[in-house]
Amino acid sequence: MKGLSDAETPSVRRLLQYVAPVIAQERCVDVLDRFIHEKELLAVAVVDQQQTPVGIVDRGQISDIFLRPFSRDLLHNKRVIEIMDASPIIVDINSSIDDVAQIIIDAGMRHMVNGFIILEKGVYVGMATGHALLEEITHRRQRDLYVLAHYDQLTGLPNRLLFNDRLEQGCRNAQRNHKMLGLVFVDLDRFKYINDTMGHSFGDRLLVNVAERLLATIRQSDTVARLGGDEFVLILQNIESEEDATTVLAGIVDKLLEPMPIFEREIQITASLGMAFFPKHDQTTDGLIRKADAAMYEVKERGRNAFLVYTPTMDHGKVERMSLETQLRMALNNGELSLSYQPQIQLPEHRVVGVEALLRWQHPQLGAVPPTTFIPIAEETGLIVSIGEWVINEACRQHLVWIEQGLPALRMAVNISGVQFKQREFCGLIKRLLEESGIDPQYLELELTESVVMTQAEHAVQTLMDLRTLGVKLAIDDFGTGYSSLSYLRKFPLDRIKIDQSFIRHIKKTPANEAIVRAIIALGESLGLETVAEGVENGEELACVTSHHCHEVQGYHFAKPLSANDFSDWHRRFVSAVR
């Protein structure tokens, strides 16, 4: 789960592309003709007779010279050595990518496009672009983010996200091979008491030891995951009989009972285990989870330190759990959905230029339902289409209300789901909502993630073009977390890119994150895009992104998401304080 060590950091060899150099004494017009014929060529190295680099010429540089009137005739015999950049970045082929990234970033924005020259044993062997370099370090960071997103940081076990994926795969395999799958919920008895009395460090060490013992009791083909707190789950695959599975559970109960040394002390714990079988007890993953969970709670009620296999009687007398999907269908009509607004601040003036509209669900019984819980349900069921239309309409309405209250016209950023974006009439919907609300289109910004625009990229380009024709602004959200080709961004008619908050958090303590943020800002500059840093939570993070010339920020350092009325009050106080 750790990133690459210094010894494992790859060299720039993997970025090498051979680009035939030009000789220093070649005529400029001949080099110009080469750029005309090689449309993908961004820059070319200039070498002497010994193939030693002496400079670099980029497409923009030579094009600017020869676009002037009569320049071809006047400069016909001018040599390329007279116009080249005599200070290119030159690195050895064995240089680490991290080292070269720092050199490129420190050297300035133009090198993001021009790239750099690569030598082997002092002789020119090719070039690499700044875009290729940025893709490499970003993709490496993305691999680290994948691990963080799918594995528990304390125990190293799969987390809830990866568990769900493996459970689905396991059920499909069981169905295909006509075998059973066992799902086991493991809950440590009285863990909260242990954690509170012995301390969190003791509790963490206990959880790590439990994870190790659980791993020692299962086969390599099985899975142990931690869902959070003291909740563990096991996926037992290719079970021949229920007796085999219950033998495993009996062994786990006994194994966990063995004294456990922690910080020079010994402790004895117990656990409650509940199991359900696929396909016997349920043929859906959600149903299987509910039933294994019900069996585990039955063990708790009977006295703990045991295991039980699910039976239908375990559901008797229990209140049925709410169907979140059904409740969500009613939420819009019941007025349970609302928008909160997080300010976006322009740097360095600290001027409020916009807000991001964030969807919230206040359930009458459940309270505040997290967006991470209900948004996926809305997308899976298609409810996001009607909910998304309401969000855009409400955001436009609120924009005009604020203007009536005396606030300046602020950009209203709205997140667009991939399901919405792929709707055939999406552009028509936006056009209708603009006309009905009366909002000036330039103040509506649609935010899409990298994964959304990179799915069927050619179709996405056309849709974005159509949206741009309507006058709305377009932004890429959570930039840096997707696996898109960064150079592809040149084709999208975007206005700004939002740097994902995972790169901003603790940025001064994570040099790799700071390098990526600086590179993204430089990339944005080279593409004519503004950059917004998300998740700025303190003065240190603000100072860092400001020093790298990020255009805008948003985050808790300025304000958490606010209700419409609270935002109005906050805005007046903020403007007064800045003055």
N, C-alpha and C positions, 0 to 999 in steps of 0.2 A: 504494500500500500504506500510505500515511500516513492518519492520521485527518483530520477536517475541520479546516481552519485557522480562526482567529478570524473571518475574513471570511466563511467558509462556514457557520459555526455557525447553524442556523436559529433563528428567533425563536419566541416563544410563540404567534404568530398561528396556527401549525399545530395548536395544542392547543385553540384557542378553541371554546367551545360557548356558544351563547346560552341563558342561563337567566333567564327573566323575573324581575326583582328585585321586592322588596316595598318599599313606602313606609314610612318610619320611623314614621309615625303609624298604621299598620295595627294591628288588634287581633291579639294573640297567637293567639287561638283560630282566626282566619281563616288564619293562617300554618300552624298545626297541621293544619287541615283540608287544606291544600294538600299537606303532607307525607304525609298519610294517603292521598290520592288519587294522588299521584305517587310510586309505591313506589321508583323508581330514584333519586329526588332525594336527594342526600346533604347539600347545603348550599345556601343561597340568600343573595344579597347584599341588604343593606339600603341604600337610597339616599334622598336628600332630593328635594325638588321639582325641583331642577336636574339630576337623574340623577347626582349626585356620591355615590360610595359613602361610607357612614359606619359600616358594620359588616357582620357576617355572622352568620347563624343556622344551626346544623347540626341534623340530625335528632335526634341523641342528646341535645343540649342541651335542645331544646324538649320532647322526649318525657319526659325525666326530670322536668321541672317539672310536666307535666300527668298524670303517672302517680300523683301523690300524691292521697290521698282529697280529694274535693270541690274539687280545684284548678280545674276548669273553671268551677264556679259562683263561686268566690272571685276568680278572676283573669279573669273574663269580659271586662272592659273594659281590661285591662292592655295597653299598647302595646308593639309589638315592640322599639322603641328602648330600653325599660327592661330587656330581658333579653338583647339581642344582645351578641356579642363586638365591642367597639368598637375592637379592634386587629387587623383582618384584614390579610392580605398583599395589597397592591395594586401591580400592575406595569403598565408601559406595553406596548402591543401589540408594540412593536419590540424589547423586551428579549430578549436571547439566552437560549436554553434553559439553557445552562450557568450563566449568572449567576443565573437564577431558581432553578435546582436548588440552588445553594449557599445562597440565601436561605431556601428551604423547609426544607432540612436543618438549618440553623442555628436556625430559628425553633421547631422542635420537632415531635414525633411527630404531634400532632393535625392539623397542616396536611397530612399525607399523605392524610387522609380529606377534610377540609374543602376543600382546594384553595386557590385564590387568585382574586382579582378582577382583571380586565383592563380597562384604560382605553385609549381612543384619543382623543387631543387633550383629555385631561382628563375625558372623558365615559364612563360605564359602557357596555361593549359585550358583556360576557359573563364567563364563568368557565372555569377549567380545574381538573381534579382532580389531586391529588398522584399518584394511580396512573397517570394519563395521562402526567404528566411523567416518572415513573420508567420507564414503558415506553419512552418516547422515548429517554432517555439510555442505557438498557440495550440497546435494539435497535441504537443507533449503536455501542455497544461490541461488540455481537455481530457487527456487520458487520466491525469491525476484527479480531475474533477469527477470523472466517471467512478473512480474508486471511492471517492468521498461520498458520492451520491448513492452507491450501491452496497457499501460495507460499513458496519458499525465501527466507529473509530476506537472505542474502548477495547472490544474483544476481537476485532478483525473478522467477525462472522458476517454473513450476508444480512442486510437490513430488510425492512418491510418491503421495499421496492423490489429487490432481487428475489426475496422469498416468494412474492406473488408471481413473478415470472417463472421461477422454478417449479412452483406448485402447478401452474397451468401446463408446463411442459411435462411434468411427471404424470399428470392425469391423462394427457394425450398418449403418452407412452404406455400407460397401464391399459388404456382402452385398446390400443393397437396390438399389444402383446397378450391381451386377455388375462392380465394379472391384476392384483389388488395394490392399492397405494394406501399407506397409513399416515394420517396427519395427527401429530401429537402436540398438544399445548402443555408447556411446562411452566408452572408458576411457583417461585420460591415462597415457602411459608414464613410469614412474619418478617419479611425482608425489610419493610419500612422501620420496624422496631430496631433491627440490627443496625440499619443505616443511621438512624437518629441517635442511637446510644453509643455506637462505636466510631461514628464519623464517616464522611463520604469517601475518604481515601480507603478506609477499611472496606466499605461497601463495594467500591470499584474493584479492589483486589479480589473480593469474594466472587463478583460476577465473572472476572477473568478465569478464576479457578473452576467455576461451574461450567463455563464454556469449554474449557480443556477436558473436563470429565465427560461432558456430553459427547464431545468429538471422539473420545476414546471408546465409547460404547456402541458406535454405529459403524456401518460399512462406508467405504470410500464413495460409493455411488449415492449414498444418502446425504441429506442436508440438515445442518443445524443453523438456525438463524436467530437473531435477537430482534424482537419487535420494539423494544424500549423498556426502560426500567428493569424489572426482574422477570420479564416475560420472554421465554424462549419457545421456539417451535422446532419440531423435527418432521422431516419428510422422509418416510421409509418406502423405498420403491421395490417393485417386483416381489411382493409378499406372496408366498405360496399358501399360507394358512393363517388364520387369526391367532392360532396358538403360538406360532413363531413370533408374531408381533408382540403378543402379551409377554412372552419370555424376555424380549428386549426391554420392555417397560419395567418388568420386575427387577431386571439387572440395573436399570438406571436408578430406581428408587433406592436399591441397596448401595449403589456406588456413591450417591449423594449423601448417604447417611454416614459414610466413613469420615472420621475426624479430618478437618481441613486446617493445615498450618497457615496462618496469616500474620505477618509482622511479629514473629516470635510468640504467637499465641495460637491455640487450637480452638476451633469452633466446630460444632456439629449442627448441620442444617437438615431440614426436610423439604420435600417438594410435593406438589399436587399435580398429577398428570391426567389429561383426558385425551382419548383417541377416537377418531372417526375414520371409517374406511370408504375409499372410492373404489367401485361405484355403488357399493352396498348401501351406504347411508345417505349418500347424495351424489348426484352426477354433475353438480356445479361447484366451482371452487368456493364461491361465497357461502353456499349452503354447507359445504364441508367444514369451512372455518367456524361457522356458527355452531355446528354440532360438536366439534372437538372442544370448542370453548365451553359449551353447555356441560359436556362431560367433566371438564376440569373443575367448573364451579360446583358440580355435584360432589366431587371429592372434597372440596373445601367445606361444604355443608355437612359432610359426614364425618369430619374430623381431621382431614389432611393426611399427609405422609402416605399416599397410596395412589393407585391408578384405577381408572374405569374406562370401559369402552362405551360409547354412546348407545343409548336406547331411547325410543320415542317418549317413554314416560318421563325423561329428564326435562322435557319441555312443559310438562303438565303444571298448571297453576302459575306459570310465568307470564308476565305481560308481554304481548307480542311487540317486537322491536319495530319502530316506525320505518316505513319504507321511505327512505330519503328521496327517492325519485318521485314518488307520489306527492310528497310534501313540497318538493321543488316545483312541480307543475302548478301547485296552488299558490306558491309564494308570490308570484308576480301579481296575480289578481288580488291577493290579500294585502298588498302593500308592504310586504316584508322585505323587499329588496330596496336598496338605497345606494347612493354613490358617496364616497369620501374623496377628498381632493388633496393631493400632496403638491406643495409648491415646487416650481422649477426656477432656480435662481441663476441669473446671468452673471458671469465673472468678467473682470474683477470688480465691477461696479456694485455687485450685490443687489441687482434690480430684479424684481419678480416679473418674469416674462410669460409664465404659463403654469399649468397644473396638469397632473396626471389624474384622470378619473378612475377610481378603483371601486369595483363592485363589492357590496357587502350584503350578507343575509342575516337578519335578526329573526330567529325562529321563536315563536311564542313559548315553546316548552324547552327547546334545546339551547336557547340563547344564541350567541354569535357562532354561526357555522363557518369554519375557515374556508376561504376560497379554494385551497388545495383539496378540500373534501368535495365541494359541490360543483366546481367548474368541470372536472373530468366527467362527472355524471351528466352535466348539461351537454357536454360535447358528445358523449356516447349516445345519448338519447335524441340528439338533435334540438333539444330545448334551447341550446345556445343561440340559435338563429333568432328566435323571438325575443329572448332575453337581450341579445346583442343589439337588436333594433331599438329596444327600450333604452338601453344604455346610451346609445348615440343620441337619440332624441332627447333624453333627459340632460345629457351633457350640453347639448346645443341650447336647450331652454335655460339652463342655469347660467351659461355664458351671457345671455342677453339680460337675465335678471341682475347679475352683478353690474353690468353696464348701467342699467337703470338706477342702481344704488350708488352710482358714482365711482365705481372701480374702473380702472383702465381696461381696455379690451385685451384679454389674456388668451394665449394659445391653450386650447383644450385638447389634451392628448388622451386618446381612447384605445385600449388594447383590442385587437381584432383576432379572433380565434381562426385557426386553419379551416375549421368547418364553415365559418362565415365567408372567409376569403374565397373558398372554392365554389360558393353558390353562383350559379349562372347569372343571376340578376343582382349580384352584389353591387356593381357600379350603379345600376339603375336605382337600387335602394338608397345609396348614398346621395345620389342626385335628388331623389324625392325628399329625403329628410332635410337636405340643405334648403330646398325650395320651401318646404312647409315651415321650417323653423325661422327662416329669414337671416340666419347667421352668415357673416362674411366667410366664404370658404377658406380663406387663408388662415383663419383662427381654429380650424379643425385639423388635428393631426391624428393620423391612423398609425398605430404601432403594431408591427408584425415581427415575429421571431424569425431568426435565420432559417430554421427548419421549415417554416411555412413558405417562405419565398423560394427556397431551394428545391422544394417539391414541385416537379413540373416547372422548372425555372423559365422556360420559354413562354409558357402560358402566364406565369407570374409577371414577366416583363410587360406583356401586353396589358394585363389588368392594371398594373401600376401606372402605365402610360395613360390609360383611360381615366384613372383616378386623378392623375396629375392634371389632365385636361379640365377636370372639374374645379381645380384651384386649391384642393386640399393639400396639406403637408403630409409627408411620408417619412417614417422612421423605422429603423431596425432595432428591436428591443433585445436585451440580454446578449449584446454582441460579444463574441469571443467564446461562447459556450457551444456553438454548433460546429459541424464539420464541413461547412461550405467552403468553396474555393474563394479566397478573399479577393482575387483579381476579378471574380465575376461581379463584384459590387459595381464595377464601372458601367455595367449594362443597366443597372437599376436606377430609375429616376428618383433618388432619395434626397432628403433634406438633412437628416442627421442620423447618427448612430449612437445608441445608448450603451455605454460600457457596463457590463454586468457587475453587480455589486460584489460578487465573489472575488473579483480582482481588486476591488477598492478596500475591502475589509482588511485591516492591519497592514496596509500597503507599505508602510515604512519598515515593517519588520519582515517583509517578504520581497526581497530584491527581484525575484522572477516576476512577481505581479507588477511591480513598478515598471520594469522593463517592458512588459506587455502593454501596460496602460500608455506609456510614452509612445510605443510603436503604433498603437491604435490611433492615438491622437495625430501622429505624423501621417498615418495612412489617410485619416479623414481629411487632413489639410491637403494632401496630394490629390484627393478626389473632389475637393471643394465641398466637403460635408462638415457640418457642425457636430461636436461631440458633447454628450451629456453623461456625467458620471453618476451612477445610481448608488444608493446606500451609503452616502457620506454621513458618518455618525459622530465625528468629532473634529476638533480644530486641526489636529495633525493630518488627518486625511484630506481635509479641505485645503490646507496649505500645500500639500503635496500635489494634488491635481491642479491647483491654481498655478503652481510653479511650472507645470508642464503645459500651460496654456490651454487647458480644457475650457470649452466655451460655457458650459452650464453644469449645475449640480442639483441633485435632490437627495433628501435623506433626513434622518432624525436630528441632525445637527441644526437644521433650520426649523423643521416641523414634521410631526407624524401626520398621516392622513387625517383630514379634518372634515367635519360636516360642512355643508354650504354656509350656514350662519357663522360657525366658528371660524371658517376661512375668512369671511368678510372682516370679522373683528381682528383676526391675526394679521391680515394684510395692512389694515390701518396702523396697528401698533408697529409692525415691521418697517413700513415706509417712514413713520415718524422717527424711529430709532436710527435708521440709516441716514436720514437728513441731519 
